[in-house]
């Protein structure tokens, strides 16, 4: 039983980590686009 709980925690942490990584990449891309827009607006 405890092996299933440990496995569930590992899977949950892996999913959470991949979600955070994907969101940080999206945020970095968004910030880069905003910077380009600010440069082109000047």
mmCIF file as Biopython writes it, N, C-alpha, C and O atoms, coordinates in Angstrom:
data_model
#
loop_
_atom_site.group_PDB
_atom_site.id
_atom_site.type_symbol
_atom_site.label_atom_id
_atom_site.label_alt_id
_atom_site.label_comp_id
_atom_site.label_asym_id
_atom_site.label_entity_id
_atom_site.label_seq_id
_atom_site.pdbx_PDB_ins_code
_atom_site.Cartn_x
_atom_site.Cartn_y
_atom_site.Cartn_z
_atom_site.occupancy
_atom_site.B_iso_or_equiv
_atom_site.auth_seq_id
_atom_site.auth_asym_id
_atom_site.pdbx_PDB_model_num
ATOM 1   N N  . UNK A ? 1  ? 0.826  -1.207 0.000   1.0 0.0 1  A 1 
ATOM 2   C CA . UNK A ? 1  ? 0.000  0.000  0.000   1.0 0.0 1  A 1 
ATOM 3   C C  . UNK A ? 1  ? 0.865  1.264  0.000   1.0 0.0 1  A 1 
ATOM 4   O O  . UNK A ? 1  ? 0.596  2.206  -0.746  1.0 0.0 1  A 1 
ATOM 5   N N  . UNK A ? 2  ? 1.905  1.279  0.842   1.0 0.0 2  A 1 
ATOM 6   C CA . UNK A ? 2  ? 2.737  2.481  0.907   1.0 0.0 2  A 1 
ATOM 7   C C  . UNK A ? 2  ? 3.490  2.708  -0.398  1.0 0.0 2  A 1 
ATOM 8   O O  . UNK A ? 2  ? 3.819  3.845  -0.736  1.0 0.0 2  A 1 
ATOM 9   N N  . UNK A ? 3  ? 3.765  1.622  -1.141  1.0 0.0 3  A 1 
ATOM 10  C CA . UNK A ? 3  ? 4.449  1.785  -2.431  1.0 0.0 3  A 1 
ATOM 11  C C  . UNK A ? 3  ? 3.555  2.554  -3.398  1.0 0.0 3  A 1 
ATOM 12  O O  . UNK A ? 3  ? 4.041  3.380  -4.171  1.0 0.0 3  A 1 
ATOM 13  N N  . UNK A ? 4  ? 2.251  2.288  -3.357  1.0 0.0 4  A 1 
ATOM 14  C CA . UNK A ? 4  ? 1.326  3.020  -4.225  1.0 0.0 4  A 1 
ATOM 15  C C  . UNK A ? 4  ? 1.283  4.500  -3.853  1.0 0.0 4  A 1 
ATOM 16  O O  . UNK A ? 4  ? 1.245  5.367  -4.726  1.0 0.0 4  A 1 
ATOM 17  N N  . UNK A ? 5  ? 1.289  4.780  -2.552  1.0 0.0 5  A 1 
ATOM 18  C CA . UNK A ? 5  ? 1.259  6.171  -2.093  1.0 0.0 5  A 1 
ATOM 19  C C  . UNK A ? 5  ? 2.534  6.888  -2.534  1.0 0.0 5  A 1 
ATOM 20  O O  . UNK A ? 5  ? 2.477  8.015  -3.025  1.0 0.0 5  A 1 
ATOM 21  N N  . UNK A ? 6  ? 3.679  6.236  -2.360  1.0 0.0 6  A 1 
ATOM 22  C CA . UNK A ? 6  ? 4.942  6.836  -2.780  1.0 0.0 6  A 1 
ATOM 23  C C  . UNK A ? 6  ? 4.953  7.049  -4.286  1.0 0.0 6  A 1 
ATOM 24  O O  . UNK A ? 6  ? 5.410  8.088  -4.761  1.0 0.0 6  A 1 
ATOM 25  N N  . UNK A ? 7  ? 4.459  6.082  -5.038  1.0 0.0 7  A 1 
ATOM 26  C CA . UNK A ? 7  ? 4.396  6.218  -6.490  1.0 0.0 7  A 1 
ATOM 27  C C  . UNK A ? 7  ? 3.485  7.351  -6.902  1.0 0.0 7  A 1 
ATOM 28  O O  . UNK A ? 7  ? 3.793  8.089  -7.838  1.0 0.0 7  A 1 
ATOM 29  N N  . UNK A ? 8  ? 2.364  7.497  -6.213  1.0 0.0 8  A 1 
ATOM 30  C CA . UNK A ? 8  ? 1.441  8.584  -6.523  1.0 0.0 8  A 1 
ATOM 31  C C  . UNK A ? 8  ? 2.096  9.936  -6.256  1.0 0.0 8  A 1 
ATOM 32  O O  . UNK A ? 8  ? 1.928  10.873 -7.035  1.0 0.0 8  A 1 
ATOM 33  N N  . UNK A ? 9  ? 2.843  10.040 -5.158  1.0 0.0 9  A 1 
ATOM 34  C CA . UNK A ? 9  ? 3.545  11.282 -4.865  1.0 0.0 9  A 1 
ATOM 35  C C  . UNK A ? 9  ? 4.581  11.609 -5.947  1.0 0.0 9  A 1 
ATOM 36  O O  . UNK A ? 9  ? 4.700  12.757 -6.372  1.0 0.0 9  A 1 
ATOM 37  N N  . UNK A ? 10 ? 5.321  10.597 -6.383  1.0 0.0 10 A 1 
ATOM 38  C CA . UNK A ? 10 ? 6.342  10.809 -7.415  1.0 0.0 10 A 1 
ATOM 39  C C  . UNK A ? 10 ? 5.693  11.286 -8.715  1.0 0.0 10 A 1 
ATOM 40  O O  . UNK A ? 10 ? 6.180  12.223 -9.347  1.0 0.0 10 A 1 
ATOM 41  N N  . UNK A ? 11 ? 4.600  10.645 -9.108  1.0 0.0 11 A 1 
ATOM 42  C CA . UNK A ? 11 ? 3.905  11.047 -10.334 1.0 0.0 11 A 1 
ATOM 43  C C  . UNK A ? 11 ? 3.360  12.461 -10.197 1.0 0.0 11 A 1 
ATOM 44  O O  . UNK A ? 11 ? 3.481  13.270 -11.117 1.0 0.0 11 A 1 
ATOM 45  N N  . UNK A ? 12 ? 2.762  12.756 -9.052  1.0 0.0 12 A 1 
ATOM 46  C CA . UNK A ? 12 ? 2.219  14.098 -8.831  1.0 0.0 12 A 1 
ATOM 47  C C  . UNK A ? 12 ? 3.315  15.153 -8.894  1.0 0.0 12 A 1 
ATOM 48  O O  . UNK A ? 12 ? 3.130  16.194 -9.523  1.0 0.0 12 A 1 
ATOM 49  N N  . UNK A ? 13 ? 4.449  14.901 -8.256  1.0 0.0 13 A 1 
ATOM 50  C CA . UNK A ? 13 ? 5.542  15.868 -8.277  1.0 0.0 13 A 1 
ATOM 51  C C  . UNK A ? 13 ? 6.109  16.038 -9.683  1.0 0.0 13 A 1 
ATOM 52  O O  . UNK A ? 13 ? 6.481  17.147 -10.067 1.0 0.0 13 A 1 
ATOM 53  N N  . UNK A ? 14 ? 6.179  14.956 -10.455 1.0 0.0 14 A 1 
ATOM 54  C CA . UNK A ? 14 ? 6.678  15.046 -11.826 1.0 0.0 14 A 1 
ATOM 55  C C  . UNK A ? 14 ? 5.743  15.887 -12.681 1.0 0.0 14 A 1 
ATOM 56  O O  . UNK A ? 14 ? 6.199  16.718 -13.467 1.0 0.0 14 A 1 
ATOM 57  N N  . UNK A ? 15 ? 4.435  15.680 -12.534 1.0 0.0 15 A 1 
ATOM 58  C CA . UNK A ? 15 ? 3.460  16.465 -13.286 1.0 0.0 15 A 1 
ATOM 59  C C  . UNK A ? 15 ? 3.532  17.927 -12.871 1.0 0.0 15 A 1 
ATOM 60  O O  . UNK A ? 15 ? 3.503  18.816 -13.722 1.0 0.0 15 A 1 
ATOM 61  N N  . UNK A ? 16 ? 3.626  18.182 -11.576 1.0 0.0 16 A 1 
ATOM 62  C CA . UNK A ? 16 ? 3.702  19.556 -11.081 1.0 0.0 16 A 1 
ATOM 63  C C  . UNK A ? 16 ? 4.954  20.256 -11.601 1.0 0.0 16 A 1 
ATOM 64  O O  . UNK A ? 16 ? 4.893  21.414 -12.014 1.0 0.0 16 A 1 
ATOM 65  N N  . UNK A ? 17 ? 6.079  19.564 -11.581 1.0 0.0 17 A 1 
ATOM 66  C CA . UNK A ? 17 ? 7.328  20.154 -12.050 1.0 0.0 17 A 1 
ATOM 67  C C  . UNK A ? 17 ? 7.265  20.454 -13.544 1.0 0.0 17 A 1 
ATOM 68  O O  . UNK A ? 17 ? 7.709  21.518 -13.974 1.0 0.0 17 A 1 
ATOM 69  N N  . UNK A ? 18 ? 6.726  19.547 -14.332 1.0 0.0 18 A 1 
ATOM 70  C CA . UNK A ? 18 ? 6.626  19.796 -15.771 1.0 0.0 18 A 1 
ATOM 71  C C  . UNK A ? 18 ? 5.681  20.956 -16.042 1.0 0.0 18 A 1 
ATOM 72  O O  . UNK A ? 18 ? 5.933  21.755 -16.944 1.0 0.0 18 A 1 
ATOM 73  N N  . UNK A ? 19 ? 4.593  21.066 -15.276 1.0 0.0 19 A 1 
ATOM 74  C CA . UNK A ? 19 ? 3.669  22.190 -15.440 1.0 0.0 19 A 1 
ATOM 75  C C  . UNK A ? 19 ? 4.370  23.519 -15.153 1.0 0.0 19 A 1 
ATOM 76  O O  . UNK A ? 19 ? 4.215  24.484 -15.902 1.0 0.0 19 A 1 
ATOM 77  N N  . UNK A ? 20 ? 5.132  23.561 -14.076 1.0 0.0 20 A 1 
ATOM 78  C CA . UNK A ? 20 ? 5.843  24.789 -13.716 1.0 0.0 20 A 1 
ATOM 79  C C  . UNK A ? 20 ? 6.856  25.147 -14.797 1.0 0.0 20 A 1 
ATOM 80  O O  . UNK A ? 20 ? 6.989  26.319 -15.147 1.0 0.0 20 A 1 
ATOM 81  N N  . UNK A ? 21 ? 7.573  24.158 -15.331 1.0 0.0 21 A 1 
ATOM 82  C CA . UNK A ? 21 ? 8.545  24.433 -16.381 1.0 0.0 21 A 1 
ATOM 83  C C  . UNK A ? 21 ? 7.872  24.981 -17.640 1.0 0.0 21 A 1 
ATOM 84  O O  . UNK A ? 21 ? 8.369  25.927 -18.251 1.0 0.0 21 A 1 
ATOM 85  N N  . UNK A ? 22 ? 6.744  24.386 -18.026 1.0 0.0 22 A 1 
ATOM 86  C CA . UNK A ? 22 ? 6.026  24.858 -19.211 1.0 0.0 22 A 1 
ATOM 87  C C  . UNK A ? 22 ? 5.544  26.295 -19.000 1.0 0.0 22 A 1 
ATOM 88  O O  . UNK A ? 22 ? 5.670  27.129 -19.897 1.0 0.0 22 A 1 
ATOM 89  N N  . UNK A ? 23 ? 4.999  26.583 -17.829 1.0 0.0 23 A 1 
ATOM 90  C CA . UNK A ? 23 ? 4.502  27.930 -17.565 1.0 0.0 23 A 1 
ATOM 91  C C  . UNK A ? 23 ? 5.643  28.944 -17.555 1.0 0.0 23 A 1 
ATOM 92  O O  . UNK A ? 23 ? 5.469  30.063 -18.038 1.0 0.0 23 A 1 
ATOM 93  N N  . UNK A ? 24 ? 6.799  28.581 -17.022 1.0 0.0 24 A 1 
ATOM 94  C CA . UNK A ? 24 ? 7.917  29.526 -16.995 1.0 0.0 24 A 1 
ATOM 95  C C  . UNK A ? 24 ? 8.424  29.810 -18.406 1.0 0.0 24 A 1 
ATOM 96  O O  . UNK A ? 24 ? 8.834  30.931 -18.708 1.0 0.0 24 A 1 
ATOM 97  N N  . UNK A ? 25 ? 8.398  28.788 -19.276 1.0 0.0 25 A 1 
ATOM 98  C CA . UNK A ? 25 ? 8.798  29.023 -20.673 1.0 0.0 25 A 1 
ATOM 99  C C  . UNK A ? 25 ? 7.814  29.948 -21.367 1.0 0.0 25 A 1 
ATOM 100 O O  . UNK A ? 25 ? 8.221  30.838 -22.113 1.0 0.0 25 A 1 
ATOM 101 N N  . UNK A ? 26 ? 6.504  29.744 -21.125 1.0 0.0 26 A 1 
ATOM 102 C CA . UNK A ? 26 ? 5.496  30.617 -21.723 1.0 0.0 26 A 1 
ATOM 103 C C  . UNK A ? 26 ? 5.674  32.048 -21.235 1.0 0.0 26 A 1 
ATOM 104 O O  . UNK A ? 26 ? 5.563  32.997 -22.011 1.0 0.0 26 A 1 
ATOM 105 N N  . UNK A ? 27 ? 5.954  32.198 -19.928 1.0 0.0 27 A 1 
ATOM 106 C CA . UNK A ? 27 ? 6.140  33.529 -19.361 1.0 0.0 27 A 1 
ATOM 107 C C  . UNK A ? 27 ? 7.371  34.204 -19.959 1.0 0.0 27 A 1 
ATOM 108 O O  . UNK A ? 27 ? 7.333  35.397 -20.258 1.0 0.0 27 A 1 
ATOM 109 N N  . UNK A ? 28 ? 8.454  33.464 -20.137 1.0 0.0 28 A 1 
ATOM 110 C CA . UNK A ? 28 ? 9.668  34.035 -20.720 1.0 0.0 28 A 1 
ATOM 111 C C  . UNK A ? 28 ? 9.405  34.478 -22.158 1.0 0.0 28 A 1 
ATOM 112 O O  . UNK A ? 28 ? 9.859  35.546 -22.569 1.0 0.0 28 A 1 
ATOM 113 N N  . UNK A ? 29 ? 8.675  33.667 -22.925 1.0 0.0 29 A 1 
ATOM 114 C CA . UNK A ? 29 ? 8.350  34.028 -24.298 1.0 0.0 29 A 1 
ATOM 115 C C  . UNK A ? 29 ? 7.476  35.286 -24.324 1.0 0.0 29 A 1 
ATOM 116 O O  . UNK A ? 29 ? 7.679  36.174 -25.152 1.0 0.0 29 A 1 
ATOM 117 N N  . UNK A ? 30 ? 6.504  35.354 -23.413 1.0 0.0 30 A 1 
ATOM 118 C CA . UNK A ? 30 ? 5.624  36.516 -23.344 1.0 0.0 30 A 1 
ATOM 119 C C  . UNK A ? 30 ? 6.411  37.781 -23.007 1.0 0.0 30 A 1 
ATOM 120 O O  . UNK A ? 30 ? 6.190  38.832 -23.608 1.0 0.0 30 A 1 
ATOM 121 N N  . UNK A ? 31 ? 7.337  37.678 -22.036 1.0 0.0 31 A 1 
ATOM 122 C CA . UNK A ? 31 ? 8.143  38.847 -21.671 1.0 0.0 31 A 1 
ATOM 123 C C  . UNK A ? 31 ? 9.014  39.296 -22.834 1.0 0.0 31 A 1 
ATOM 124 O O  . UNK A ? 31 ? 9.215  40.495 -23.029 1.0 0.0 31 A 1 
ATOM 125 N N  . UNK A ? 32 ? 9.536  38.345 -23.613 1.0 0.0 32 A 1 
ATOM 126 C CA . UNK A ? 32 ? 10.348 38.695 -24.777 1.0 0.0 32 A 1 
ATOM 127 C C  . UNK A ? 32 ? 9.502  39.428 -25.812 1.0 0.0 32 A 1 
ATOM 128 O O  . UNK A ? 32 ? 9.966  40.400 -26.410 1.0 0.0 32 A 1 
ATOM 129 N N  . UNK A ? 33 ? 8.275  38.979 -26.032 1.0 0.0 33 A 1 
ATOM 130 C CA . UNK A ? 33 ? 7.387  39.649 -26.996 1.0 0.0 33 A 1 
ATOM 131 C C  . UNK A ? 33 ? 7.040  41.055 -26.520 1.0 0.0 33 A 1 
ATOM 132 O O  . UNK A ? 33 ? 6.984  41.982 -27.328 1.0 0.0 33 A 1 
ATOM 133 N N  . UNK A ? 34 ? 6.810  41.224 -25.229 1.0 0.0 34 A 1 
ATOM 134 C CA . UNK A ? 34 ? 6.510  42.554 -24.693 1.0 0.0 34 A 1 
ATOM 135 C C  . UNK A ? 34 ? 7.707  43.479 -24.899 1.0 0.0 34 A 1 
ATOM 136 O O  . UNK A ? 34 ? 7.533  44.641 -25.265 1.0 0.0 34 A 1 
ATOM 137 N N  . UNK A ? 35 ? 8.905  42.981 -24.670 1.0 0.0 35 A 1 
ATOM 138 C CA . UNK A ? 35 ? 10.100 43.795 -24.867 1.0 0.0 35 A 1 
ATOM 139 C C  . UNK A ? 35 ? 10.239 44.204 -26.330 1.0 0.0 35 A 1 
ATOM 140 O O  . UNK A ? 35 ? 10.611 45.340 -26.624 1.0 0.0 35 A 1 
ATOM 141 N N  . UNK A ? 36 ? 9.943  43.284 -27.250 1.0 0.0 36 A 1 
ATOM 142 C CA . UNK A ? 36 ? 10.021 43.630 -28.673 1.0 0.0 36 A 1 
ATOM 143 C C  . UNK A ? 36 ? 8.974  44.687 -29.030 1.0 0.0 36 A 1 
ATOM 144 O O  . UNK A ? 36 ? 9.256  45.603 -29.803 1.0 0.0 36 A 1 
ATOM 145 N N  . UNK A ? 37 ? 7.786  44.564 -28.478 1.0 0.0 37 A 1 
ATOM 146 C CA . UNK A ? 37 ? 6.744  45.560 -28.742 1.0 0.0 37 A 1 
ATOM 147 C C  . UNK A ? 37 ? 7.152  46.924 -28.205 1.0 0.0 37 A 1 
ATOM 148 O O  . UNK A ? 37 ? 6.926  47.941 -28.861 1.0 0.0 37 A 1 
ATOM 149 N N  . UNK A ? 38 ? 7.757  46.955 -27.009 1.0 0.0 38 A 1 
ATOM 150 C CA . UNK A ? 38 ? 8.202  48.230 -26.453 1.0 0.0 38 A 1 
ATOM 151 C C  . UNK A ? 38 ? 9.285  48.858 -27.336 1.0 0.0 38 A 1 
ATOM 152 O O  . UNK A ? 38 ? 9.302  50.073 -27.530 1.0 0.0 38 A 1 
ATOM 153 N N  . UNK A ? 39 ? 10.188 48.026 -27.869 1.0 0.0 39 A 1 
ATOM 154 C CA . UNK A ? 39 ? 11.239 48.549 -28.738 1.0 0.0 39 A 1 
ATOM 155 C C  . UNK A ? 39 ? 10.640 49.111 -30.032 1.0 0.0 39 A 1 
ATOM 156 O O  . UNK A ? 39 ? 11.061 50.164 -30.511 1.0 0.0 39 A 1 
ATOM 157 N N  . UNK A ? 40 ? 9.655  48.400 -30.590 1.0 0.0 40 A 1 
ATOM 158 C CA . UNK A ? 40 ? 9.092  48.850 -31.869 1.0 0.0 40 A 1 
ATOM 159 C C  . UNK A ? 40 ? 8.200  50.066 -31.665 1.0 0.0 40 A 1 
ATOM 160 O O  . UNK A ? 40 ? 7.979  50.825 -32.609 1.0 0.0 40 A 1 
ATOM 161 N N  . UNK A ? 41 ? 7.682  50.270 -30.460 1.0 0.0 41 A 1 
ATOM 162 C CA . UNK A ? 41 ? 6.809  51.412 -30.208 1.0 0.0 41 A 1 
ATOM 163 C C  . UNK A ? 41 ? 7.609  52.703 -30.097 1.0 0.0 41 A 1 
ATOM 164 O O  . UNK A ? 41 ? 7.063  53.787 -30.303 1.0 0.0 41 A 1 
ATOM 165 N N  . UNK A ? 42 ? 8.880  52.604 -29.778 1.0 0.0 42 A 1 
ATOM 166 C CA . UNK A ? 42 ? 9.700  53.813 -29.621 1.0 0.0 42 A 1 
ATOM 167 C C  . UNK A ? 42 ? 10.158 54.346 -30.947 1.0 0.0 42 A 1 
ATOM 168 O O  . UNK A ? 42 ? 10.856 55.358 -30.998 1.0 0.0 42 A 1 
#
